[in-house]
Amino acid sequence: MAKTAMFLAGMFFGGAIDHVILAAAGRTETPYGLHSGVTGNWALAALDLAVAGACWAAHRALERRRAMTG
């Protein structure tokens, strides 16, 4: 489960980078071709970053618990 959380953290972090690049370039489409506006891309970048952070925190907690239990 810890490795899955780390994989998902990386996937969502990559999505955040995609949204930031598109927003900085002034693009109104998401990487998936949906129209969200520039502000929408910034918001989606923030959401992806929050999910990535939560997945990373879950990974860390699961790894610590595994280390304590042996």
Backbone as XML, in Angstrom:
<?xml version="1.0"?>
<chain id="A" units="angstrom">
  <residue number="1" name="MET">
    <atom name="N" x="0.816" y="-1.194" z="0.000"/>
    <atom name="CA" x="0.000" y="0.000" z="0.000"/>
    <atom name="C" x="0.868" y="1.270" z="0.000"/>
  </residue>
  <residue number="2" name="ALA">
    <atom name="N" x="1.992" y="1.206" z="0.706"/>
    <atom name="CA" x="2.884" y="2.369" z="0.758"/>
    <atom name="C" x="3.449" y="2.685" z="-0.625"/>
  </residue>
  <residue number="3" name="LYS">
    <atom name="N" x="3.793" y="1.659" z="-1.361"/>
    <atom name="CA" x="4.348" y="1.879" z="-2.700"/>
    <atom name="C" x="3.289" y="2.432" z="-3.647"/>
  </residue>
  <residue number="4" name="THR">
    <atom name="N" x="2.062" y="1.997" z="-3.489"/>
    <atom name="CA" x="0.965" y="2.524" z="-4.303"/>
    <atom name="C" x="0.748" y="3.998" z="-4.001"/>
  </residue>
  <residue number="5" name="ALA">
    <atom name="N" x="0.811" y="4.361" z="-2.721"/>
    <atom name="CA" x="0.660" y="5.765" z="-2.339"/>
    <atom name="C" x="1.775" y="6.611" z="-2.949"/>
  </residue>
  <residue number="6" name="MET">
    <atom name="N" x="2.994" y="6.089" z="-2.959"/>
    <atom name="CA" x="4.110" y="6.832" z="-3.541"/>
    <atom name="C" x="3.939" y="6.975" z="-5.052"/>
  </residue>
  <residue number="7" name="PHE">
    <atom name="N" x="3.481" y="5.930" z="-5.710"/>
    <atom name="CA" x="3.224" y="5.992" z="-7.147"/>
    <atom name="C" x="2.172" y="7.052" z="-7.455"/>
  </residue>
  <residue number="8" name="LEU">
    <atom name="N" x="1.086" y="7.061" z="-6.691"/>
    <atom name="CA" x="0.022" y="8.037" z="-6.918"/>
    <atom name="C" x="0.504" y="9.457" z="-6.640"/>
  </residue>
  <residue number="9" name="ALA">
    <atom name="N" x="1.365" y="9.616" z="-5.632"/>
    <atom name="CA" x="1.923" y="10.941" z="-5.352"/>
    <atom name="C" x="2.693" y="11.449" z="-6.567"/>
  </residue>
  <residue number="10" name="GLY">
    <atom name="N" x="3.494" y="10.597" z="-7.158"/>
    <atom name="CA" x="4.251" y="10.990" z="-8.339"/>
    <atom name="C" x="3.354" y="11.305" z="-9.523"/>
  </residue>
  <residue number="11" name="MET">
    <atom name="N" x="2.315" y="10.518" z="-9.683"/>
    <atom name="CA" x="1.401" y="10.730" z="-10.798"/>
    <atom name="C" x="0.677" y="12.079" z="-10.659"/>
  </residue>
  <residue number="12" name="PHE">
    <atom name="N" x="0.180" y="12.377" z="-9.464"/>
    <atom name="CA" x="-0.518" y="13.642" z="-9.262"/>
    <atom name="C" x="0.442" y="14.830" z="-9.299"/>
  </residue>
  <residue number="13" name="PHE">
    <atom name="N" x="1.677" y="14.641" z="-8.839"/>
    <atom name="CA" x="2.658" y="15.715" z="-8.926"/>
    <atom name="C" x="2.957" y="16.040" z="-10.393"/>
  </residue>
  <residue number="14" name="GLY">
    <atom name="N" x="3.063" y="15.011" z="-11.209"/>
    <atom name="CA" x="3.261" y="15.227" z="-12.645"/>
    <atom name="C" x="2.089" y="15.969" z="-13.265"/>
  </residue>
  <residue number="15" name="GLY">
    <atom name="N" x="0.887" y="15.650" z="-12.828"/>
    <atom name="CA" x="-0.295" y="16.362" z="-13.313"/>
    <atom name="C" x="-0.269" y="17.826" z="-12.919"/>
  </residue>
  <residue number="16" name="ALA">
    <atom name="N" x="0.201" y="18.093" z="-11.692"/>
    <atom name="CA" x="0.309" y="19.481" z="-11.242"/>
    <atom name="C" x="1.287" y="20.253" z="-12.124"/>
  </residue>
  <residue number="17" name="ILE">
    <atom name="N" x="2.389" y="19.626" z="-12.457"/>
    <atom name="CA" x="3.373" y="20.276" z="-13.337"/>
    <atom name="C" x="2.754" y="20.572" z="-14.697"/>
  </residue>
  <residue number="18" name="ASP">
    <atom name="N" x="2.010" y="19.618" z="-15.242"/>
    <atom name="CA" x="1.337" y="19.837" z="-16.535"/>
    <atom name="C" x="0.425" y="21.058" z="-16.472"/>
  </residue>
  <residue number="19" name="HIS">
    <atom name="N" x="-0.391" y="21.146" z="-15.414"/>
    <atom name="CA" x="-1.327" y="22.267" z="-15.283"/>
    <atom name="C" x="-0.590" y="23.594" z="-15.120"/>
  </residue>
  <residue number="20" name="VAL">
    <atom name="N" x="0.502" y="23.607" z="-14.362"/>
    <atom name="CA" x="1.269" y="24.835" z="-14.181"/>
    <atom name="C" x="1.861" y="25.301" z="-15.507"/>
  </residue>
  <residue number="21" name="ILE">
    <atom name="N" x="2.411" y="24.385" z="-16.271"/>
    <atom name="CA" x="2.990" y="24.749" z="-17.569"/>
    <atom name="C" x="1.926" y="25.354" z="-18.480"/>
  </residue>
  <residue number="22" name="LEU">
    <atom name="N" x="0.765" y="24.721" z="-18.536"/>
    <atom name="CA" x="-0.299" y="25.239" z="-19.401"/>
    <atom name="C" x="-0.811" y="26.580" z="-18.906"/>
  </residue>
  <residue number="23" name="ALA">
    <atom name="N" x="-0.971" y="26.734" z="-17.595"/>
    <atom name="CA" x="-1.454" y="28.004" z="-17.043"/>
    <atom name="C" x="-0.443" y="29.118" z="-17.293"/>
  </residue>
  <residue number="24" name="ALA">
    <atom name="N" x="0.829" y="28.822" z="-17.090"/>
    <atom name="CA" x="1.869" y="29.834" z="-17.307"/>
    <atom name="C" x="1.939" y="30.247" z="-18.778"/>
  </residue>
  <residue number="25" name="ALA">
    <atom name="N" x="1.608" y="29.334" z="-19.656"/>
    <atom name="CA" x="1.613" y="29.637" z="-21.091"/>
    <atom name="C" x="0.320" y="30.326" z="-21.538"/>
  </residue>
  <residue number="26" name="GLY">
    <atom name="N" x="-0.629" y="30.471" z="-20.608"/>
    <atom name="CA" x="-1.887" y="31.136" z="-20.949"/>
    <atom name="C" x="-2.886" y="30.251" z="-21.661"/>
  </residue>
  <residue number="27" name="ARG">
    <atom name="N" x="-2.684" y="28.944" z="-21.601"/>
    <atom name="CA" x="-3.590" y="28.008" z="-22.284"/>
    <atom name="C" x="-4.864" y="27.824" z="-21.463"/>
  </residue>
  <residue number="28" name="THR">
    <atom name="N" x="-5.974" y="27.671" z="-22.139"/>
    <atom name="CA" x="-7.258" y="27.505" z="-21.459"/>
    <atom name="C" x="-7.715" y="26.055" z="-21.405"/>
  </residue>
  <residue number="29" name="GLU">
    <atom name="N" x="-6.976" y="25.162" z="-22.052"/>
    <atom name="CA" x="-7.339" y="23.742" z="-22.048"/>
    <atom name="C" x="-6.491" y="22.992" z="-21.022"/>
  </residue>
  <residue number="30" name="THR">
    <atom name="N" x="-7.072" y="21.935" z="-20.487"/>
    <atom name="CA" x="-6.326" y="21.051" z="-19.593"/>
    <atom name="C" x="-5.501" y="20.094" z="-20.446"/>
  </residue>
  <residue number="31" name="PRO">
    <atom name="N" x="-4.617" y="19.310" z="-19.822"/>
    <atom name="CA" x="-3.873" y="18.320" z="-20.605"/>
    <atom name="C" x="-4.782" y="17.276" z="-21.267"/>
  </residue>
  <residue number="32" name="TYR">
    <atom name="N" x="-6.032" y="17.212" z="-20.814"/>
    <atom name="CA" x="-6.986" y="16.226" z="-21.343"/>
    <atom name="C" x="-7.887" y="16.812" z="-22.406"/>
  </residue>
  <residue number="33" name="GLY">
    <atom name="N" x="-7.647" y="18.085" z="-22.778"/>
    <atom name="CA" x="-8.433" y="18.712" z="-23.821"/>
    <atom name="C" x="-9.713" y="19.377" z="-23.346"/>
  </residue>
  <residue number="34" name="LEU">
    <atom name="N" x="-9.948" y="19.425" z="-22.059"/>
    <atom name="CA" x="-11.141" y="20.084" z="-21.525"/>
    <atom name="C" x="-10.877" y="21.570" z="-21.369"/>
  </residue>
  <residue number="35" name="HIS">
    <atom name="N" x="-11.889" y="22.392" z="-21.563"/>
    <atom name="CA" x="-11.735" y="23.831" z="-21.422"/>
    <atom name="C" x="-11.981" y="24.207" z="-19.961"/>
  </residue>
  <residue number="36" name="SER">
    <atom name="N" x="-10.942" y="24.728" z="-19.302"/>
    <atom name="CA" x="-11.087" y="25.124" z="-17.897"/>
    <atom name="C" x="-10.660" y="26.561" z="-17.668"/>
  </residue>
  <residue number="37" name="GLY">
    <atom name="N" x="-10.054" y="27.188" z="-18.643"/>
    <atom name="CA" x="-9.536" y="28.531" z="-18.474"/>
    <atom name="C" x="-8.180" y="28.489" z="-17.782"/>
  </residue>
  <residue number="38" name="VAL">
    <atom name="N" x="-7.492" y="29.604" z="-17.815"/>
    <atom name="CA" x="-6.185" y="29.690" z="-17.183"/>
    <atom name="C" x="-6.336" y="29.531" z="-15.666"/>
  </residue>
  <residue number="39" name="THR">
    <atom name="N" x="-7.332" y="30.195" z="-15.101"/>
    <atom name="CA" x="-7.575" y="30.080" z="-13.656"/>
    <atom name="C" x="-7.908" y="28.647" z="-13.279"/>
  </residue>
  <residue number="40" name="GLY">
    <atom name="N" x="-8.634" y="27.963" z="-14.117"/>
    <atom name="CA" x="-8.954" y="26.564" z="-13.870"/>
    <atom name="C" x="-7.710" y="25.691" z="-13.851"/>
  </residue>
  <residue number="41" name="ASN">
    <atom name="N" x="-6.770" y="25.968" z="-14.746"/>
    <atom name="CA" x="-5.516" y="25.212" z="-14.745"/>
    <atom name="C" x="-4.731" y="25.464" z="-13.462"/>
  </residue>
  <residue number="42" name="TRP">
    <atom name="N" x="-4.718" y="26.722" z="-12.979"/>
    <atom name="CA" x="-4.043" y="26.992" z="-11.709"/>
    <atom name="C" x="-4.731" y="26.243" z="-10.574"/>
  </residue>
  <residue number="43" name="ALA">
    <atom name="N" x="-6.062" y="26.248" z="-10.571"/>
    <atom name="CA" x="-6.811" y="25.556" z="-9.518"/>
    <atom name="C" x="-6.569" y="24.044" z="-9.575"/>
  </residue>
  <residue number="44" name="LEU">
    <atom name="N" x="-6.560" y="23.492" z="-10.772"/>
    <atom name="CA" x="-6.309" y="22.059" z="-10.911"/>
    <atom name="C" x="-4.880" y="21.704" z="-10.507"/>
  </residue>
  <residue number="45" name="ALA">
    <atom name="N" x="-3.946" y="22.604" z="-10.761"/>
    <atom name="CA" x="-2.564" y="22.386" z="-10.318"/>
    <atom name="C" x="-2.517" y="22.329" z="-8.795"/>
  </residue>
  <residue number="46" name="ALA">
    <atom name="N" x="-3.224" y="23.243" z="-8.148"/>
    <atom name="CA" x="-3.260" y="23.255" z="-6.680"/>
    <atom name="C" x="-3.924" y="21.983" z="-6.141"/>
  </residue>
  <residue number="47" name="LEU">
    <atom name="N" x="-4.997" y="21.561" z="-6.785"/>
    <atom name="CA" x="-5.682" y="20.339" z="-6.352"/>
    <atom name="C" x="-4.778" y="19.121" z="-6.519"/>
  </residue>
  <residue number="48" name="ASP">
    <atom name="N" x="-4.137" y="19.013" z="-7.669"/>
    <atom name="CA" x="-3.217" y="17.897" z="-7.904"/>
    <atom name="C" x="-2.076" y="17.913" z="-6.890"/>
  </residue>
  <residue number="49" name="LEU">
    <atom name="N" x="-1.564" y="19.091" z="-6.581"/>
    <atom name="CA" x="-0.473" y="19.200" z="-5.607"/>
    <atom name="C" x="-0.946" y="18.778" z="-4.214"/>
  </residue>
  <residue number="50" name="ALA">
    <atom name="N" x="-2.161" y="19.138" z="-3.846"/>
    <atom name="CA" x="-2.709" y="18.738" z="-2.552"/>
    <atom name="C" x="-2.889" y="17.220" z="-2.473"/>
  </residue>
  <residue number="51" name="VAL">
    <atom name="N" x="-3.396" y="16.623" z="-3.534"/>
    <atom name="CA" x="-3.572" y="15.166" z="-3.555"/>
    <atom name="C" x="-2.211" y="14.473" z="-3.521"/>
  </residue>
  <residue number="52" name="ALA">
    <atom name="N" x="-1.243" y="15.009" z="-4.257"/>
    <atom name="CA" x="0.108" y="14.437" z="-4.237"/>
    <atom name="C" x="0.694" y="14.505" z="-2.838"/>
  </residue>
  <residue number="53" name="GLY">
    <atom name="N" x="0.502" y="15.629" z="-2.163"/>
    <atom name="CA" x="0.991" y="15.769" z="-0.786"/>
    <atom name="C" x="0.325" y="14.789" z="0.162"/>
  </residue>
  <residue number="54" name="ALA">
    <atom name="N" x="-0.964" y="14.590" z="-0.001"/>
    <atom name="CA" x="-1.677" y="13.636" z="0.849"/>
    <atom name="C" x="-1.197" y="12.208" z="0.597"/>
  </residue>
  <residue number="55" name="CYS">
    <atom name="N" x="-0.976" y="11.873" z="-0.655"/>
    <atom name="CA" x="-0.474" y="10.531" z="-0.982"/>
    <atom name="C" x="0.937" y="10.326" z="-0.445"/>
  </residue>
  <residue number="56" name="TRP">
    <atom name="N" x="1.767" y="11.369" z="-0.533"/>
    <atom name="CA" x="3.128" y="11.273" z="-0.013"/>
    <atom name="C" x="3.109" y="11.113" z="1.508"/>
  </residue>
  <residue number="57" name="ALA">
    <atom name="N" x="2.226" y="11.867" z="2.182"/>
    <atom name="CA" x="2.099" y="11.746" z="3.631"/>
    <atom name="C" x="1.619" y="10.345" z="4.015"/>
  </residue>
  <residue number="58" name="ALA">
    <atom name="N" x="0.701" y="9.802" z="3.250"/>
    <atom name="CA" x="0.235" y="8.434" z="3.513"/>
    <atom name="C" x="1.375" y="7.441" z="3.331"/>
  </residue>
  <residue number="59" name="HIS">
    <atom name="N" x="2.158" y="7.626" z="2.294"/>
    <atom name="CA" x="3.321" y="6.767" z="2.064"/>
    <atom name="C" x="4.260" y="6.809" z="3.259"/>
  </residue>
  <residue number="60" name="ARG">
    <atom name="N" x="4.570" y="8.024" z="3.731"/>
    <atom name="CA" x="5.488" y="8.164" z="4.871"/>
    <atom name="C" x="4.931" y="7.490" z="6.121"/>
  </residue>
  <residue number="61" name="ALA">
    <atom name="N" x="3.644" y="7.682" z="6.380"/>
    <atom name="CA" x="3.021" y="7.079" z="7.563"/>
    <atom name="C" x="3.035" y="5.557" z="7.473"/>
  </residue>
  <residue number="62" name="LEU">
    <atom name="N" x="2.734" y="5.034" z="6.297"/>
    <atom name="CA" x="2.727" y="3.583" z="6.126"/>
    <atom name="C" x="4.133" y="3.002" z="6.257"/>
  </residue>
  <residue number="63" name="GLU">
    <atom name="N" x="5.123" y="3.706" z="5.727"/>
    <atom name="CA" x="6.506" y="3.235" z="5.850"/>
    <atom name="C" x="6.976" y="3.274" z="7.305"/>
  </residue>
  <residue number="64" name="ARG">
    <atom name="N" x="6.614" y="4.317" z="8.041"/>
    <atom name="CA" x="6.983" y="4.393" z="9.462"/>
    <atom name="C" x="6.341" y="3.262" z="10.258"/>
  </residue>
  <residue number="65" name="ARG">
    <atom name="N" x="5.053" y="3.014" z="9.969"/>
    <atom name="CA" x="4.352" y="1.948" z="10.687"/>
    <atom name="C" x="5.010" y="0.598" z="10.378"/>
  </residue>
  <residue number="66" name="ARG">
    <atom name="N" x="5.405" y="0.397" z="9.126"/>
    <atom name="CA" x="6.051" y="-0.865" z="8.744"/>
    <atom name="C" x="7.410" y="-1.001" z="9.446"/>
  </residue>
  <residue number="67" name="ALA">
    <atom name="N" x="8.135" y="0.106" z="9.566"/>
    <atom name="CA" x="9.440" y="0.077" z="10.224"/>
    <atom name="C" x="9.303" y="-0.229" z="11.719"/>
  </residue>
  <residue number="68" name="MET">
    <atom name="N" x="8.226" y="0.254" z="12.341"/>
    <atom name="CA" x="8.020" y="0.010" z="13.777"/>
    <atom name="C" x="7.610" y="-1.430" z="14.071"/>
  </residue>
  <residue number="69" name="THR">
    <atom name="N" x="6.846" y="-2.013" z="13.159"/>
    <atom name="CA" x="6.348" y="-3.361" z="13.386"/>
    <atom name="C" x="7.341" y="-4.411" z="12.909"/>
  </residue>
  <residue number="70" name="GLY">
    <atom name="N" x="8.298" y="-3.976" z="12.132"/>
    <atom name="CA" x="9.343" y="-4.902" z="11.681"/>
    <atom name="C" x="8.935" y="-5.626" z="10.502"/>
  </residue>
</chain>
